[in-house]
Every structure is written in structure tokens, then in C-alpha cells.
Amino acid sequence: MTYRVNGVCARAVSFDVEDGKVRNIRFDGGCSGNTQGVGLLADGMDVEEVIRRLKGVRCGFKPTSCPDQLAKALEQYQESVKTA
């Protein structure tokens, strides 16, 4: 799934979900070291756990961050699975 992020330097985040676990997290743009780190740390975690840990993380004075946007993308993924 690819999600267009809002309010951050990155343009999008993509990921796969296999057996309820997040895999292959890739940010398009953003702070390379930070987005790679977030992707590697969250890889293999349960979707719910990633959302719980990252939702609400802020970047400076911005109301969101790349980790928060990943959480929002995963929430959108969950909604799409429910309605499918």
C-alpha cells in the first residue's frame, strides 16, 4: 500500500502487511536516516503495535511527523481491510 503523507518533508510511505505484521516500509523523501530508522525498527511489528507507538509523534512544532504519518497510513490500511 502507498499512502500520500501530509505535513512532513516526505511525499509518501509504502509498506506491505503480511500476517498482521508490517513489512518493507519505505518513505519517499524525508530525512533519510530518520525514515530508514523508523522503517527498520517497525519492520516485523504488529500493525496495532506500530500505531500505538508512533501515533501522535510530532516533528518540532509541526502537528505530525513521518512516524505519525506511518501510523495514519496503517490506520487507513486497517479501514480498507474492514470495508473490503
C-alpha positions as a printed NumPy array, in Angstrom:
array([[  0.   ,   0.   ,   0.   ],
       [  1.193,   3.53 ,  -0.715],
       [ -0.045,   6.468,   1.355],
       [  0.45 ,  10.132,   0.442],
       [  1.667,  11.815,   3.604],
       [  0.704,  15.32 ,   4.724],
       [  2.516,  17.994,   6.706],
       [  6.001,  16.428,   6.564],
       [  9.045,  16.52 ,   4.295],
       [  8.4  ,  13.042,   2.882],
       [  5.98 ,  12.68 ,  -0.019],
       [  4.675,   9.167,   0.608],
       [  5.164,   5.989,   2.612],
       [  4.638,   2.484,   1.295],
       [  4.54 ,  -0.825,   3.106],
       [  3.261,  -4.372,   2.985],
       [  1.278,  -6.199,   5.651],
       [  1.83 ,  -9.947,   5.975],
       [  0.018, -11.931,   8.672],
       [ -0.772,  -8.732,  10.586],
       [  2.854,  -7.566,  10.585],
       [  4.242,  -4.516,   8.794],
       [  6.989,  -5.234,   6.251],
       [  9.039,  -3.362,   3.645],
       [  8.415,   0.174,   4.957],
       [  9.751,   2.767,   2.52 ],
       [  9.412,   6.535,   2.719],
       [  9.652,   8.628,  -0.447],
       [ 11.652,  11.672,   0.626],
       [ 12.022,  12.982,   4.142],
       [ 15.081,  12.806,   6.375],
       [ 16.78 ,   9.701,   5.024],
       [ 18.39 ,   8.467,   8.236],
       [ 15.27 ,   9.005,  10.321],
       [ 12.849,   7.436,   7.863],
       [ 15.141,   4.457,   7.27 ],
       [ 15.495,   4.019,  11.027],
       [ 11.749,   4.153,  11.639],
       [ 11.199,   1.67 ,   8.819],
       [ 13.78 ,  -0.779,  10.132],
       [ 12.591,  -0.535,  13.739],
       [  8.931,  -1.071,  12.821],
       [  9.61 ,  -3.885,  10.336],
       [  8.044,  -7.115,  11.565],
       [  5.898,  -5.456,  14.247],
       [  2.161,  -5.991,  14.552],
       [  0.175,  -3.243,  12.822],
       [ -1.576,  -2.318,  16.092],
       [  1.731,  -2.031,  17.956],
       [  3.228,   0.311,  15.351],
       [  0.131,   2.514,  15.519],
       [  0.206,   2.526,  19.326],
       [  3.865,   3.512,  19.474],
       [  4.009,   6.071,  16.657],
       [  0.615,   7.792,  16.589],
       [  0.896,  11.368,  17.828],
       [  4.682,  11.732,  17.464],
       [  5.414,  15.316,  16.434],
       [  8.305,  16.837,  14.491],
       [  9.286,  20.086,  16.153],
       [  6.365,  22.498,  16.026],
       [  4.545,  20.511,  13.334],
       [  1.39 ,  18.709,  14.452],
       [  2.65 ,  15.483,  12.813],
       [  5.826,  13.631,  11.794],
       [  6.894,  10.83 ,   9.471],
       [  6.328,   8.23 ,  12.228],
       [  2.862,   9.703,  12.893],
       [  2.103,   9.601,   9.17 ],
       [  3.089,   5.92 ,   9.092],
       [  0.614,   5.317,  11.928],
       [ -2.098,   7.166,   9.979],
       [ -1.289,   5.12 ,   6.864],
       [ -1.643,   1.91 ,   8.868],
       [ -4.978,   3.1  ,  10.272],
       [ -6.152,   3.769,   6.725],
       [ -4.969,   0.282,   5.754],
       [ -6.99 ,  -1.225,   8.621],
       [-10.117,   0.658,   7.491],
       [ -9.662,  -0.549,   3.904],
       [ -9.386,  -4.157,   5.102],
       [-12.571,  -3.813,   7.184],
       [-14.583,  -2.487,   4.24 ],
       [-13.203,  -4.929,   1.659]])
